């Protein structure tokens, strides 16, 4: 069976298992690696492509409305605990993790996440932000930021403060 048909069969099941799934969400669950559906919330009109890797097993991943992803995004809301003497990292249990080992990730409305982007725990991307292909995002950014690099840094703002005000006024007319 072609992959897109397999995805079409499984997408409604995945959507029902999510913490929240908005209307018109495009999802390729069998062509992706998604863990922790109970902690995944996706807003209306968001597109999640095949090849996505979303790990949100112990902390929430919240993706806003009308977010678009390029190919192969990776988002991870957790980390391994690495400071326990006498234990291999893989042997550390969930109960032994610290609060700072798992932190939410939030991608606000209208963001564009480029190809092969990695977003790590504790990050909030402000609405309308753009993340350049290949970036590794380890910290939060304000709305309408254009960011890129490893680790990601602010390249510039999409709009001036006056343009942001007008842009949001026009969006709110919808």
Order of alpha helices (4+ residues) and beta strands (2+ residues): alpha-beta-beta-beta-beta-beta-beta-beta-beta-beta-beta-beta-beta-beta-beta-beta-beta-beta-alpha
